[in-house]
Every structure is written in structure tokens, then in C-alpha cells.
Amino acid sequence: MTQGGAARRTVLGAAVLAAGTGITGLAAGSASAAGDGYGDGHGDDGYRDLPYPTVIGHRGASGYRPEHTLGSYRLALDLGADVVEQDLVPTRDGHLVCRHENEIGGTTDVADHPGFASRRTTKSVDGVSVTGWFTEDFTLAELRTLRAKERIPAVRQRNTLYDGQWAVPTFEEVLRWADREGRRRGRRVWLHVETKHPSYFRGLGLGLEEPLAKLLRRYGRDGRNAAVFLQSFEPSSIQRLSRLVSTPRVVLLSAAGTRPWDFEVAGDPRTVADLVKPEGLKWIAGFAQGIGPTMDLILPRNASGGLGAPTTLVEDAHARGLLLHPYTARNENSFLPAEYRKGTDPTAYGDALAAFRTYFEQGIDGIFTDNPDTGLLAAEAFRPGRRPVNR
């Protein structure tokens, strides 16, 4: 199921040119993909069969197309990504759609629709005041009238060329797309699926985990070898999912001094700094197969923005059987460590390949990147004859 380096370089060249209980009622649905080799994947090693290090298309190929669109997802595969990421938020009528946030003023043309002007409002999301338009205030039918656009046009002006080209996809549409692409490409299409603000949405009666599990069962992606990772910044969401499906799971970890929002809600005093200690990692290993730390938890940055000495997180996580999928590697100077920047234009590309190679030298199992082609070229040098230390 794994493409070799030469095959990936051929594809690349062509592309460049052209926490609760008592959860019930989850019907299995029509397992349309369960037995076709592109869904559950019985008979293989699951995520252990992925190339190492693994290149994960962050929101697709968001360095080149508006994020979380079928165009961005498709380009990520064309550029050689091993896995493609989706972020999930709900509509008012309970459909899961792919957006980085539930506020959609920055990623759709909703502001250009006079009929939705009155929907603009201010909400507190995970303790942060946010003003805009929110998916939970729209039905799916209403969202389908919107078109996606580039989220950071000041940094990625070229991406604005594709504004309006794609709609906001539902997760079910992505599952169907992934199965079609898998058959067309002759390999399973891996997904990396995040539940966004799960405690917030559960408080609105729009819990994410149950409908997500139902869809995974319907499309044969609920088993331990399924071609999908589930991820969340809230450990309780991953715990809940662990009771619903056997799909591989990853706990995302933000800055060391922060607390997951579900910890805030529950009064749990632990911070991310506690979770990356050996005892915290042992706790995570009880219900997840990996962690997705910010790269700063592995390679901290100093006061000048350069890289400091690496931490022991990679070694400590691997010692507890956890893989590491850190985030997020990008090409632009504004996102790179100081020693890899070129010139003074923050939107220009720096020496991203060298930065990626430095990340891979730490022994990570994979990386989220907006630029899958850059990640692939850097990863190839680390793939021949190498296996991650926790396998």
C-alpha cells in the first residue's frame, strides 16, 4: 500500500507542472466501503504501514489552495501527501463540515451574502470572544450557498486566485471522495480528522463524537487498521472516541503553559507541560496511539526566534509507545525559525527544506505541513532503510 520514493517523485514532478458514558444509538449504516480495501483495511498493519516519516497535508495543500476544500485535499495527494487532514465543526442541523473553525467569516464569502448579515454575532468559544458568522447558526442547506476562500490572503496572495472555486465540504462527502480517490490511485487515502471545540459544541447539544463515529462505521473506517487518525486538543474527546471506535487516535498538544479547554471546564489543574512529562504521556497512552505536539515542544525557540536545544519529548513519547505527529511546517519566512529565513519579506519562502530536515532529524514519526511537496522532498532522505524507534 506504500508508494516508493521514485514513484512519489514522479507524482510530485507532474503535479508541480500541471468523556461521557452511556452513548448509544450509533447505527452501523451501509458499510459501502468496508470491504473494498480502501476503508477499514483489514489484513494490513494500519498506520504502521505508512511511509516513515509520514507527510500529512495540513488542511490539504493549504499552502497552495484555500484550506479544507476538495481542491486542497486533492492537490495534497497529487503532491505526494501520505495523509490528508480535516477539521470538523457542526451545522445547526447536526451535519459535520470541514472548516478550521466554526467562525467562517475568514474562510467563506458569507459576508457578501446580505441575507446572512443578521447572523453576524459575538460568541465566547473556549473562553475567547469571537465575532463573525458561525457554522452552528447555519443549516447545511444554507452553508451550501457559500463558497470557500483563502484564510490568510496577505501571506498567500496567489491562493486568492482560487477563491470561490469550491464549496464547504461535509465530512461524509470527504469520505466518499477518499474512497473514490483510493480506487483511482490504487492505494488507500488516509485521513487525519480533528474534532474542533468538542466541549463547546457538546454544551450546545451538538456533540461531535457520536455523529463522527456513525460516519466512520458507515464507511468502514472504524477499525484499528482503518485508514484514518482521530485527533483533538481535548483529551476527553479522544477518550470518548476510544469507546466508540477502534480507529487510531492522537492527542494534540499546544504550548506548554496552556490547558486543554476540557481541563478548564472540569477544573483539572494540569497543563500541557504536565502532559508531556513521562507520567502525562503514560496517561495519554492509555487511550491514544500518539500525540500531535506543537513543534516548539520538541524544538523550543529562543528569544530571537531561532531554535534552541531539543527536549526529550520524542524519546519520552516513543518509550511509551506513542507516535509523534507535530505541527505545523510551512515554507514562508514568517513561520520558519530565524536561522532558516531568507531576506526580509515575511511572505517569501525561506530555506524550508533545511528546516524540515532539522525537524525530521529529531526522530518524529510524521509532520503536518501546508506544503506537502516540500515535506516529501525532505522526508525522502530519511526513508530508505529506516524505521521509527517505537516499532
C-alpha positions, 0 to 999 in steps of 0.5 A: 500500500506504500508508494516508493520514493521514485514513484512519489517523485514522479507524482510530485514532478507532474503535479508541480507542472500541471468523556461521557458514558452511556452513548448509544444509538450509533447505527452501523449504516451501509458499510459501502466501503468496508470491504473494498480495501480502501476503508477499514483495511483489514489484513494490513498493519494500519498506520504502521504501514505508512511511509516513515516519516509520514507527510500529512497535508495540513488542511490539504495543500493549504499552502497552495489552495484555500484550506479544507476544500476538495481542491486542497485535499486533492492537490495534497495527494497529487503532491505526494501527501501520505495523509490528508487532514480535516477539521470538523465543526457542526451545522445547526442541523447536526451535519459535520463540515470541514472548516478550521473553525466554526467562525467562517467569516475568514474562510467563506464569502458569507459576508457578501451574502446580505441575507446572512448579515443578521447572523453576524454575532459575538460568541465566547468559544473556549473562553475567547470572544469571537465575532463573525458568522458561525457554522452552528447558526447555519443549516447545511442547506444554507452553508451550501450557498457559500463558497470557500476562500483563502484564510490568510490572503496577505501571506498567500496572495496567489491562493486568492486566485482560487477563491470561490472555486469550491464549496464547504465540504461535509465530512461524509462527502470527504469520505466518499471522495477518499474512497473514490480517490483510493480506487483511482490511485490504487492505494488507500487515502488516509485521513487525519480528522480533528474534532474542533471545540468538542466541549463547546459544541457538546454544551450546545447539544451538538456533540461531535463524537457520536455523529463522527463515529456513525460516519466512520462505521458507515464507511468502514473506517472504524477499525484499528487498521482503518485508514484514518487518525482521530485527533483533538486538543481535548483529551476527553474527546479522544477518550470518548472516541476510544469507546466508540471506535477502534480507529487510531487516535492522537492527542494534540498538544499546544504550548506548554503553559496552556490547558486543554479547554476540557481541563478548564471546564472540569477544573483539572489543574494540569497543563500541557507541560504536565502532559508531556512529562513521562507520567502525562504521556503514560496517561495519554497512552492509555487511550491514544496511539500518539500525540500531535505536539506543537513543534516548539515542544520538541524544538523550543525557540529562543528569544530571537526566534531561532531554535534552541536545544531539543527536549526529550519529548520524542524519546519520552513519547516513543518509550511509551509507545506513542507516535509523534505527529507535530505541527505545523511546517510551512515554507514562508519566512514568517513561520520558519525559525530565524536561522532558516529565513531568507531576506526580509519579506515575511511572505517569501519562502525561506530555506524550508527544506533545511528546516524540515530536515532539522525537524525530521532529524529529531526522530518524529514519526510524521509532520503536518505541513501546508506544503506537502511537496516540500515535506516529501522532498525532505522526508525522502532522505530519511526513508530508505532503510529506516524505521521509527524507534517505537516499532 
